[in-house]
Amino acid sequence: MANTKERFKEKADGVAAEIKDILKEHGSKKIGEVTLSQIYQGMRGITGLVTETSLLDAQEGIRFRGFSIPELQQKLPKANGGTEPLPEGLFHLMLLGELPTEEDVHDITANWQRRSHVPNHVFAAIEALPKDSHPMTQFVIAIMALQTESKFADRYAKGMAKKDYWEAVFDDSMDLIARLPRVAAYIYRRKYKDEDHIHPDGLLDWAGNFAHMLGYEDETFRELMRLYMTIHADHEGGNVSAHTTHLVGSALSDPYLCLAAGMNGLAGPLHGLANQEVIKWILEMREELGVELPSSAQIDAYVRKTLSEGRVVPGYGHAVLRKTDPRFSAQMAFGKRHLPDDPLVQTVWNIYETVPPILQSLGKIKNPWPNVDAHSGALLVHYGLVEYEFYTVLFGVSRALGVLASLCWDRALGFPLERPKSVTTELVKDWLKGEGEIWGE
Ligand code: CMX
């Protein structure tokens, strides 16, 4: 059977030919109009990107190549005796657009194991940072240090032809995904576990091995990591981490540079850092109230206090979703199955009962429902992973799967430099008076 790289190239060539035909026949067709509000307000609702790996529906949530999260939990291969999908299978699906066989998934696990060596200078770069640097800072620096290994950068410097870009990006993406768990675990053990590092276990799958290197041997925790790494991987193309990775890639920056840029975006509190903010906020609430399981009335009062201080309620709201995030629901189902009596997990569920009506009553918040970050921390705390500043790194390791699969598509489809037009408010005012033109009309 052809390997993943050859199968990807074959798929991508087919899609590239289809796009050529679509654009030849329909290239001038309009897909919408852009309002002034949209250009001032974060470009919400402007369709301006093509991302093949997943599609987000406001009501239904994410689908990866057409499959919802419950469908993936059913259809993707699992670890021996496990019930959660292996992220290797999701990567295969995102990259090739086909459900993988067990053999496909084993091939990817073996491929990533072969590519997983992390050079010493990367650990030295992490060690050069103060231990109290935020784990996301250490993570991004480590990715940048790894950039010495970029095959894309090396081949480009030697005059690589455009038709070969996809292959170098594919190799860099596979190498990066293979190496990230080791790098992330190193940061974790360095900062929180007295530098007591754990060697990889070559018999484990990618997420299972990650859990092992972090120092968690509980089989249910490994299952949680498999689920976590699957559901955080991709959320179509417009979110900050995906869009940034794609944008930087359009300048032909190599995948290491692109991923580091995307991870800097993920580290923002309105995006991936929200997972640490959620648990911090809940722990602060419990401490302030002096109770382990706050009542609905206490949660209600605490939420109102947070809002009155001009802060957001972390883990709630979304720029696109208008319903409970299915990634939240998947974690809730995991909690109900494995740890229904945990007070912190129960608090997350009580917050879910209390917060949406309050946010709804404010009138201005478009989505009062929880997103992925509202739940993840409580599950991790249950298994002892209490160091919440590390949570966004976990998100980042998973997100690499989606954004790098997309980057392979970007180069295989030959997408050009991304360069939208911007305007000034002076120009907008002139245009409104009928005196200037907004370019593109
Ligand atoms: N708490 C308080 N206010 C909120 C809010 C929340 N959870 N969600 C939105 N709002 C506010 C916005 O700040 C905005 O206020 P102003 O008009 O005063 O500026 C108003 O409601 C309208 O915002 P919106 O159109 O509903 O939401 P946006 O698309 O602008 O923002 C998001 C989306 C996620 C940034 C926002 O809901 C938020 O800040 N949530 C909390 C942070 C969070 O959980 N982020 C994680 C998102 C998932 C992820 O990427 O990982």
Residues whose N, C-alpha, C, O or C-beta is under 5 A from the ligand:
A	BS01	CMX	P269 L270 H271 G272 A274 R311 V312 V313 P314 G315 Y316 G317 H318 A319 K364 I365 K366 N367 N371 D373
